[in-house]
Amino acid sequence: MSTDPSYFNDSGFSIVVNSSGFSYNNSIKSEYDNIFWENNNYIFLFEGVLLNKKNLLNQYSKTSYDDLLNTIISKKEEEIIKDFEGEFRGFLFKKNSAELFVFTNVTSTQRVFYTLRQPSLFIDTSLIRLQQRLNNENIVVQPDLD
């Protein structure tokens, strides 16, 4: 696992999953409800606006955003997004099972791009950055217009 902000020229995140494991880069800014944290069980990134944040804090009797997310993720894991309302995208990586869950809001206005090029899965919030990454890996791709 790694984070390398020099790879980024704008906000968002980038993920590569392959036989070597899970690696990520992120450059989310400390604005809106953006948060990145890691504990013994999870790596979690949320970028965007959580419109029902105040309601969730009340519902779960929490006073801090960190405590709220830790509680919800511990209970619901990837089902967490069923509780979220707003404009957002992010990911949850379960360390123990090496499972990755990438999400976006229900209307998908916060885009996440991906391509599977064996043996690697590439995920990015920037299509330009994804293309640059693939070019650096000498992988030629063409968009599927359908």
Secondary structure, DSSP 8 states (H G I E B T S, - for coil): ----GGG-SSSSEEEEEETTEEEEEE---S-TT-EEEE-SSEEEEEEEEETTHHHHHHHTT-SSHHHHHHHHHHHHGGGGGGG--EEEEEEEEETTTTEEEEEE-TT--S--EEEEETTEEEEES-HHHHHHHHHHTT--------
